[in-house]
Amino acid sequence: MDGIIFDVDGTLWNSTNSVAESWNQAIAEHSDLDVRIDALMLKNLFGKPMDEIYDAVFPSLSKEEQQKLGEICFEYENRLLETKPGILYEGVRETLQKLSQSTRLFIVSNCQCGYIEVFLKTTGLEAAVQDHLCFGDTLTSKGQTIRTLMERRRLEDVVYVGDTQGDYDACQEAGIPFIFAEYGFGNVPGAEVRISRISELMELFLL
């Protein structure tokens, strides 16, 4: 196997409380919208393409206005996460550090530029992850972003670990196996391989 590719939100950590706080501040300071974001709303939105998130949160705005306000929200988000990072799921740090000793690890997410970097910096996992790519980098579907990373790193035999139907669909598009992190945000009825805690990956790949 060439490596393991991970999703971030709902798979490695939960940042919904900090993200909600940052978005509410950005919306209050840069719009007249009577909108409040909470963690539960974000759990249902994380992993979706940015235009779908904008439509759900700012339905009354034009596409151009959605884009402008969304970019401000992401700036606030990246900045706040520097001091109020997400909460790692149990066993994430130990599992990634252990796996990285024998397997190349990567991250692909539908997030904005800078988000994965903040995740790696605040969790101290920079040395464990060899490369990453996101929607903000490629402006393509998650499946295509996965393929772009695979081509860049010459990966042929990889698996993807994620927690939503969107992650599963992306793996179908990319033509790679999917492992469902069922402790995360979503539900994937069609997933054939499931883990209830991330440390189970060591049982799968370190035998």
C-alpha positions in Angstrom: 0.0 0.0 0.0 1.3 3.5 -0.9 -0.5 5.4 1.8 -3.6 6.4 3.7 -5.5 9.6 3.0 -7.5 11.2 5.7 -10.4 13.6 5.9 -10.2 16.2 8.7 -13.6 17.3 10.2 -15.4 14.4 11.8 -12.5 12.1 11.2 -9.5 13.6 12.9 -11.0 16.4 15.0 -14.2 18.3 15.9 -13.8 22.0 15.4 -17.5 22.9 15.1 -17.7 25.1 18.3 -14.7 27.3 17.3 -15.8 27.5 13.7 -19.4 28.5 14.7 -17.9 31.2 17.0 -15.7 32.6 14.2 -18.5 32.6 11.6 -20.9 34.3 13.9 -18.4 37.0 14.6 -17.7 37.5 10.9 -21.4 37.6 9.9 -22.1 40.1 12.7 -19.2 42.4 11.7 -19.5 42.2 7.9 -23.3 41.8 7.2 -26.7 42.8 8.3 -27.9 39.1 8.2 -29.9 37.8 11.2 -28.1 34.5 11.1 -26.6 32.4 13.9 -24.5 29.4 13.3 -24.2 26.5 15.8 -22.2 23.3 16.0 -25.0 21.1 15.0 -25.6 23.0 11.8 -21.9 22.7 11.0 -21.9 19.0 11.6 -24.5 18.7 8.8 -22.6 21.0 6.5 -18.9 20.0 6.9 -17.6 18.0 4.0 -20.0 19.6 1.5 -18.7 21.8 -1.4 -18.4 25.5 -0.4 -21.2 26.7 -2.7 -23.6 24.3 -0.9 -22.5 25.6 2.4 -23.0 29.2 1.3 -26.5 28.4 0.0 -27.4 26.8 3.3 -26.1 29.6 5.5 -26.6 32.7 3.3 -29.7 31.8 1.2 -30.8 35.4 0.8 -27.5 36.6 -0.7 -26.5 36.6 -4.4 -23.7 34.2 -5.4 -21.2 37.0 -5.5 -22.3 38.2 -2.0 -22.1 34.6 -0.7 -18.6 34.2 -2.0 -17.4 37.5 -0.5 -18.9 36.8 3.0 -17.8 33.2 2.9 -14.2 34.1 2.3 -14.3 36.5 5.3 -15.8 33.8 7.4 -13.0 31.4 6.5 -10.4 34.1 7.3 -11.9 34.5 10.8 -12.1 30.7 11.1 -8.4 30.1 10.4 -7.4 32.9 12.7 -9.5 31.7 15.7 -8.5 28.1 15.3 -4.9 29.2 16.0 -5.9 29.9 19.6 -9.0 27.8 19.9 -8.2 24.7 17.9 -10.6 21.8 17.4 -10.7 18.8 19.7 -8.8 15.7 18.5 -10.8 12.5 18.6 -9.4 9.9 21.1 -6.4 8.1 19.8 -5.8 10.3 16.7 -2.4 11.7 17.7 -1.0 8.3 18.8 -2.5 6.4 15.8 -1.2 8.9 13.2 2.3 9.0 14.8 2.5 5.2 14.9 1.1 4.7 11.3 3.5 7.3 9.9 6.5 5.2 10.9 5.6 2.6 8.3 3.0 4.2 6.0 2.8 7.5 4.2 -0.1 9.6 5.5 -1.9 12.4 3.6 -4.9 14.7 4.0 -7.6 15.7 1.5 -10.4 18.0 2.6 -13.1 20.2 1.1 -11.9 23.0 3.2 -10.3 26.4 2.4 -6.6 27.1 2.1 -4.9 27.4 5.4 -7.2 25.1 7.4 -5.2 21.9 7.1 -2.1 23.9 8.0 -3.7 25.2 11.2 -4.9 21.7 12.0 -1.3 20.3 11.6 0.3 23.1 13.5 -2.1 23.2 16.5 -2.1 19.4 16.9 1.6 18.9 16.4 1.1 16.4 13.6 3.1 18.1 10.9 5.8 15.5 10.9 3.3 12.6 10.6 1.5 13.9 7.4 3.6 14.0 4.2 1.3 16.1 2.0 -2.2 17.6 1.8 -4.6 19.2 -0.7 -7.9 20.9 -0.3 -10.8 22.4 -2.3 -9.2 25.8 -1.8 -6.1 24.6 -3.7 -7.8 22.8 -6.6 -11.4 24.3 -6.8 -12.5 20.8 -7.9 -14.6 18.0 -6.5 -13.1 16.0 -3.6 -12.8 13.0 -5.8 -10.7 15.0 -8.3 -8.7 16.6 -5.5 -7.9 13.0 -4.3 -6.7 12.1 -7.8 -4.6 15.2 -8.1 -2.8 14.4 -4.8 -2.3 10.8 -6.0 -0.8 12.0 -9.3 1.4 14.5 -7.5 2.8 11.9 -5.1 2.7 9.0 -7.6 0.2 7.0 -5.4 -1.6 4.0 -6.8 -2.6 1.8 -3.9 -4.3 4.0 -1.2 -7.3 4.1 1.0 -9.3 7.1 2.2 -10.7 7.5 5.8 -13.7 9.7 6.1 -17.0 10.1 7.9 -19.6 11.3 5.4 -21.5 10.2 2.3 -19.7 12.9 0.4 -16.4 11.2 1.3 -17.7 7.8 0.1 -18.9 9.4 -3.1 -15.5 11.0 -3.6 -13.8 7.7 -3.2 -16.1 6.2 -5.8 -15.2 9.0 -8.2 -11.5 8.6 -7.5 -11.6 4.8 -7.7 -10.1 4.0 -4.3 -11.3 2.1 -1.2 -13.2 3.9 1.6 -13.0 3.4 5.3 -16.0 4.8 7.2 -15.2 6.6 10.5 -18.6 5.9 12.0 -17.8 8.0 15.2 -17.9 11.2 13.0 -20.6 13.5 11.6 -22.2 11.4 8.9 -23.9 8.2 8.0 -22.7 6.0 5.1 -25.0 3.0 4.6 -23.0 1.6 1.7 -19.7 1.6 3.5 -18.2 -1.9 3.5 -15.3 -1.2 5.9 -16.0 0.7 9.2 -14.1 1.7 12.2 -15.7 2.8 15.5 -12.4 4.4 16.8 -9.4 5.6 14.8 -7.0 3.3 16.7 -8.6 0.4 14.8 -6.5 1.5 11.8 -3.4 0.1 13.5 -5.1 -3.3 13.7 -5.9 -3.1 10.0 -2.5 -1.8 8.7 0.1 -2.7 11.3 -0.5 -6.5 11.6 
